[in-house]
Amino acid sequence: MEATTETEPANPMRTIKLAKVTVHISVGKSGEELEKARRVLTEITGQKPCSKQAKMTVKEFGIREGEPIACLTTLRGEAAATFLKRGFEAAGGSLKRSSFDENGNFAFGIREHIEIPGTKYVPELGIFGMDIIGTLERPGFRIKRRRIRQSTIGKSHRISKDEAMKFITETFQVQIRGA
């Protein structure tokens, strides 16, 4: 079951759905700390995370270009909706209006991964903060990602900030602060 709006519009192409949820932990250095973050992310999401490398060298922080400094995993379908519900519970059941962008995406952070319901503290791993990013789409958004005859999404078909907030409020019963 995909997360869609409760009241189906007359035009099925206007239906909004949750396309994916990306969970990201940035450690800032490679080594044992990054491996612990990968284990935490695997435990929380049930998927194997991939590593992300530094894009530039920052001498003040001791980061070299190409060094793995973060890990992330992408959830789709029912797993994405289930994890997002747990993430909203950890965030207190509310989001800021500024968490939404103009393209129908939203993002929020969790200070400690143990705030997510069903997660137990493991002293050997420690505590990590994470970012949770959600992407909303309508049917037909595939045309901007396909290889052959790639095209753009028309303005009337894009998801606005208000439509995204309404979808999240109705589907996940999340309050929007600062509205």
N, C-alpha and C positions, 0 to 999 in steps of 0.2 A: 504494500500500500504506500503510495507516494503522498507526500504532504501537499494538498492542493486547497484552494479556497473552498469554504463551506458552500456558498451560493455560487453555483456554476453560471457563468455569464451566457447570454444567448449565443455568442460566438465562441466555440471551443478553442479557437486560436488565441483568445484573450485570457485563458486560464493561466494563473501563475503557479509555478511549482518550485520546490527546493531542488536545485540542480546538484549541488555538492556542498560539503562542509570540509574545510581545511583546518587541521589542528597543527599548530606550529610552536615549537619550543626552541628558543635561541639561548645558547649557553655562552657564546663569545669566545670559546677556545676548544680545541680538539683534545682528544685523549680520554681519560677515564670519566671525566664529568659528562662529556658528550655521550659516552656509552651508557651511563646511568640514565640520561634523559631519553635515550632510545628505548631502554627497557621500560621506563615509566610510560612512554607513549604507546608501546606495544601492549602493555597491561591495560591501559585505559581504553584504547580503541579496538584492540583485537586484530590490528593489522601491522605489518612490518613497515616501519618508517624509512624514508630515504634521507640522505644527508644533503645539506646545502653548503656551498663553499662561499668564502668571503670574496666579494667582488673587487676589493681594493686593499692595499696595505695601509694599516693604521699603526704607526710605531708607538704612539702613546698607550695603546691597549695591547700591544704585542701580537697583533693579528697580521698574518701574511696573506697576500692574494692567493686564492686557490685552496686555502686551508679550510677543512670542514669545521663550521662553527655552529650549525643548527640542524635540526631534524624536523620533518613534517610528514603528515600522512593525509590522504584525501579519502573521505567517506562519501558514498553515494547511496541513493535509494533509502530503504528502510533503516539501514545502519546510521545514515546521516541524520534522519529525523529523530531517532532514538537518542543518539549522542547529543544532539542539539537541545533536546528537552532536559537532559542531565546538566548540560552546560548552562542553560538558563536558570536552573535551580541553584547552581553554584554562584551565579551572578546576582542572585536575590530576586529573580523573577521580573527584572526591569532592565531596560536599556536606555541610554541617552539618545536623544534625537540626532546628535552629532555622530553616532555610531553608524549611521546610514549614509551612503554616498548617492550621487545623482543617477547611478546606473542600476539601482536595485540590489546592491550588495550591502552587507553589514558586517561589522567586526566588533568584538569585545574581548577583554582580557580577564584572566583569572589569576589572582596572585599566588595561590597555592593549589596544586593539583589535588590535594586531599580534601578540598571543599566539594569536589564532584561526588554526588551520592554513589555509594557502592565502592568507593576507593578506600583502601586501607593504607595506613602509613607503614612504610618499610624503612627502618632506620639506616640500612646499608645503602639505600638509594638516595635518601634525602628528600627535599621538597623543591619542586620546580613550578614556575609560573608558565602560563601558556596563552597564546592568542587563538581565538576561534573565529574563523571567517566563513560566512555563509554567502552563497551565490544563488540568486533567484533567476529563473528563466521562464519564458513562454515557449510554446511549441513554435518551431521555425528558427530558433536561435542558432541551430546547427549551421546555417548558411555562412556564418562569419568564421567558422572553424574548419570547414571542409577543405579538401585539397583542390578539387576541381570546381570551377565556376564559383569561387569564393565571392561573397558580396557583403554589403553592409545591412544593418538592421534599420528600418525606417524609424523616424522619430515617434510616430504614433504607436509603434509596436514595442518600443522600449519601456522598461519598468521605471516609473518615477519614484522618487523618495517617499512620497505620500502613499503610493500603492504598496510599496514594500513594507512600510510601517503598518498599514492596515492588514496585510497578509500575515505578518508576524503576530500581531495582536489577536487576530481571529483564530489562527491555526494553533499557536502555542500559548495563548493566554498570557502574553507578556505585556507589561505596562511600558509605555514610552514616557520618559521624563523629559522635561524641558520643551514640551510641545506647544 
